[in-house]
């Protein structure tokens, strides 16, 4: 093959930009690109995949074997490496959960992260812990093997073992925070504040609801995702909720609905007025929103009743709660405080306004959904299996369940 010098310079420049941006290791299972060589593939993309595979996948796993020997020395027990890929909003919530669960004062925690992947005002939650966040890409690369050690690393993300399971690969036995079930949340959650006054902190005699419609335009959220919510549905929900409750919008979504007549508020504007995030979260009645880290953060950290709306594979739902089973004894169910309404992404605008209004009314009144002919109701339970053709969950029909699957979902 004849290679043009200018082409090589451009290719090298692209790779350097990618490497300099951030060097978070691949925690999920990745296939070796050399084993799937296709002649019709773009060569520059193929070369990039090979380089990143060896830098971010092969290297940390290989060098970790050396550190496994060193960490047998008791002196190193206090160093903990949290396996949370903090390059997007949701992973920060699971990092904080890990810190709240492991409260030994002598422990020193490390995490690799991408800068500006979470609101600066929420970073204050992490300051009280013995935590070192590493943003520098060179340090991320050099230290990445430490996050694959079998004794000192801590697993917090169920998507990592799920990726191995789906590829029929054995997942290493990393220490884990365990399943995020009801008892777990009660132990790690930040206690809600008591508010005796009938007038809320916004000056109104109404309950407060946090809402996050993932529209795909926020810098901390994915542009294209089947979990995103349409403007049409967001408007229906905002109208209904704000009729009876003060509504606080997360993310940058307030600008799309600032002309609404009812009481809606911008989360960031409230922070500028001196109200702390914890004050807002702990005094809210519930959270309603898209399946997103912006919803997970207050929902899990404050153990608040939550209504999730969107499309998601059910095995991913098991992964969110870190319930991917590692042994036959593991039988876990998602927390009862959370209600999930799952539907087909392309069909969300076809769901009737009447049904959306009924769903919101039920949740605001009872913190759960009532039975309806438009969806089936289940309890979701983890299921241990080594067979990739079998599901890692059981769907248990139940009139009192908290997983509601719309007829459009397949």
N, C-alpha and C positions, 0 to 999 in steps of 0.2 A: 504493500500500500504506500502511495506517495503522500507525504504529509507536508502541507504548506506551513512555513515558519510563522506567518501571521496567525494562522488557525491555532497553532500550538500555543502561541502567546495568549490569545484570547481564552483558550481552554484553561490554561494555567491560572489566568486571572480570575476566572469564574470559580475554580476550585479553592483558591486562596480566600476569596470572599466568603464562600460557604464555611470554610474551616475557621475563619476569624470570627464569624458571627456568633456561634456557640458550639460547644463540643460535648453536649450531653450524650452519654452512652446509650446504646440501644438496650433497654431493659427487656423489651419483648423479643420473642423468637424471630430471627431473620434467616432466610435461606441464603446460602452462599451464591452470589450472582454468577460465579464461575461455573457453577453446575447447571445453570440455565441459560447458556449462551445461545443467542438467537442472531443469525446473520443480518436480519433486517432491522435490528435495533440501532438507534442513534448511538454512534460510538462514544461521543462525549458524555451522554447520559450513562451509558454502560460503564465507562471508566470511572465516573463519579461514584456510581454504586459500589464498585469494587473497592475504591479507596476508602469510602466511608464505612464499608462493611469491616474492613481490616482495622480501621482506626477506632470505630465506635462499638464493634461487636466482638471481633476476635481478640483484639489486644487486651481489653479489660478482663475478659474471662480467663485468658491465659495467664496473665501476671497475677491474678487473684490467688492462684494456687500457691504462689510464693508467700503472699501475705497470710494465707491460712496457717502456714507453719509458724510465722512470727507471732500471730495473735493468740497462740496457745499460751504465751507468757501472760500471767495474771495482770501485769502492769497495764496492758492494753485494753482491759475489759471496759474501761470507762468511755472509750471512743466508739461512737455509734454513727453509722452511715445510713441515712434514711433514703431508701430507694423510691423517691418521688420525683418524677420527671417534671420539674417546675418550669416548664416552658409555656404553660397555659394556666388559666385561672383555677380550674378544678383541683389540680395537684397540690396547690397551696393549702387547700382545706384539709387534705389528707395528711400533709406534713404537720399541720397544727394539731390534728387529732392524735398523731403519733407522739408529739411533744407532751400533750396533756395526759396521755396514758402512761408515759415513762417519766415519772416525776422525781427520780433519784437525783439529788442535788450534785453528786459527783460526776454524773454523766456529761459528756461533751458531744453534741450532735453536729453533724455536717450534712449539708445538702447542696446539690448542684442545681443552678437555676439560670434562667434567662432573664435579663433585666427588663423591667417594664412589662412583665407578664401578669401583674396584679396591681390593683389600685394602691398608690402609695399610702393612702390613709389606712388600709388594712394591714400593711406591713407592721404597724405598731403592735399587733397581736403577738408578734414573734420576738419582740425585744426583751421580754422578761425571762426568756429561756436561754440556756447555755447552748446557743446555736450559732454556727458559722455558715453563712450562705456564700457560696463560691460562684462568682459571675465570670471571672476571667477564663477565657476559652483554653488558654495554655494550661492553667492549673486544673481545669476540668478534665482535660485529657490525661494529665499526669496522675491525677488522683482517682480517676474513674475505676481502676481495679479494686480500690478499697470498698466500693459499693457492690462488689460481687463476692465478698468474703462470707463464708458460711457461718461465722460466729458473731461478727460485729456489725453486719448490715441488718437493716430492718425493712421488711416488706410492708407496703401500705396500699398497693394498687392491685386489685384483683384482675385487671386486664393483662398483667404480665404472665401469671400462671395460665390464664385462659388461652393466650397466644400459643403457649407450648402444647397445651392439651389439644388444641385444634390441629396442630401439626404432628400429633402422635409422638411428642417428645417428652421425656421425663423432666419435670421442673425441679431445680435444685432446692434443697430443704432450707431455704433462708428463714431466719426468725421473722415472725409476722405479728402485726398488732392483733390479729384474730378477726373473726366476723364482727361487723358493725351491726349488732342487733340491739334490741331494746335495753337489755341490761348493760351493754357496753356504753350506749349513749348516756344512760343515767349516770354512769361513773365519770365520763369525761366532759360532759356538757358544762357550759358556763351557766350558772344559776340565773334564772330570769328575775328581774327586779319586781318588787311589790309596788303597786301604784294605787293608792287608796282613793285619790281624787276621781270624781266622775268626769272631770275634764282632762283630756289627754294632753301630752306635751306639745301638741300642735294647737291647743286652745279650743278644741271642739269636744262635744259630748258624743263621741263616736269611737268605735273600735278602729284599730289600725291594721292594715293589710299591706304586706310587701309584695310587689309584683315585678316579675322580670320576663318580658316577652323577648325571646332571642330572635331579633330581626336580621342579624348577620352583618350589621354595620359597625358594631362596637369593636375597638382595637383589641380587647381582651377576648373576643369571641370569633368563632369561625365564620367566614363569609358564606361558604356553601356547606350546608349541613341539613340532613333530613330531620334534625331536631329543631330547626328554626321554625318560628311562628310567622304566619302571614299578618300583614297590617289589618286585614279585615277582621280576623279572629281577635287580634289584640284590642281593636276598638270595641268589639262586642263585650269582651271581658271587662275592659276598663269602665265602660258605661254601667255595666251591671254592678260591679264591686263598689264603685264610687257613689252609687245611689245610697248605700247604707254605711259605708266605711270610708275613713280617710285612707287614701291609697298612695303609697310611696313607691316610685318607679326606680329600679336599679339600672345600672349601665347608663348609656347615653340616650335612652328611649324617651325621656320626658319631652325633648324638642319636637317629637312627632305628634304629641298629644297635648301640648301646652294650651291649646285653644278650647279644651273641654271646660264646661261650666262647673262641674262638680269638683270636690276637694281632692285634687291630685297634687303630689309634691315630688320634686326632684331630689333623689338621695344625696347627690353631690352638693346641691344648693343648701340642704339642711346641714351638711358637714361644715360648709363655709359659715353658717350661722352659729357654729360652735357646739352643735349637737354631736355627740360621739357616735360612731357606728354601733358600739355595744348598747348604747341607750336606745337606739332605734330598733335593733334586733330583739333585745330582751323585752321590750314593751309592746311588741307586735303580737297580734292575736294568731296570725298564721302567715304562711307564704304560699303564693300561687305563681307558677311560672313554667318556663321551658325547662327541659332536661339539660342543665348547664351548671358549671361550677359556681356561677353567680347565685344560683338557687341553692346548690349544695352547701355553700359556706355558712349562711345563717341557719339553714335547716338542720345541719348536723351539729354544728358547734353549740347551738342554743337549744337543740332538741325541740324544735317548734313544729306543730302540725303543718304538713306541706302537701299541696296538690301539684303533682307533676303532670304536664301535658305535652305529648309529642310522640314521635315514633322512635323506638329503640328495640334492637334484638333482645329477647328475654334473657339470653345468657349474659349479655352486657349488663343487664339490671342486677343479676347475681354478682357480677364483677364489681359494680359500683360499691356494693356493701361488703366487698372483700370476702365473699362467701363461696368462692370456687372451691369445692370440697377436695381435701387432700387425703382423706381416709374414709372408710365405710361408715364410721360412727358419726360423721358430720351431717347433721340435719338442721338447717337453719332457715328461718323465715325472715322476710324483710320487715322492718319495724312497723307496727300497727299505726303509728302516728302519721305515716306517709301513705297517701293515696295516689295511685298511678292511673291515669286515663290514657291508654295507648291507642293510636289510630294510624291509618296510612297517610303518609306525608302528602301525597297528591290529592287526597280526599278531604283534607281538613276544611277547605272552604265550602265543601258540599254538605258538611254536617250542619243541620238546621240551627238557626239562632235559638229556637225554642229549647233544643237539647243543651246548648251551651249555657243558657240562662238557668236551666234546671240543675245542671251540674254545679254551677257556682253557688246557687241558692242552697243546695244540700250541704256543700262543704262549709260555707260560711255559718250555717245554722248548727250543723252536727259534727263538723270536722271529718266527715266521711261521705261517701256517695251512696245513694239508695239504689236498689235494683231497678233496671230499666231494660226494655225489650231491645234497645239499640246496642247493648253491649253485654258481654258475659263477665261474670264476677268470679274471681279466684283468690285463693291463697297461693303464693309462690314459695316453693320449698327447694332448697338445694338438693342435688342428687349426685352421689359419687359414681363415677364411671370412668373406665379407661378406654372405652370404645368411642371413637370420634363420631360414629354414626348415631350414638345415643345422646340424649340431651342431659345437660348437667343440672336440670331442674325438673320438678314435678309441678304440674298445674292441677291444683286441687279445687274443684268447684265448691263454692261456699257463698251463701247469701250475705255473710258478714265479712267477706274477704276485702282486701284493699288493692287488688289489681283488677282493673276494669278494661277489657279489650273490646274495642268497637268492632262492629261487623265488617268495617273496611280493612281491618288489619289482617295480613296474611303472613 
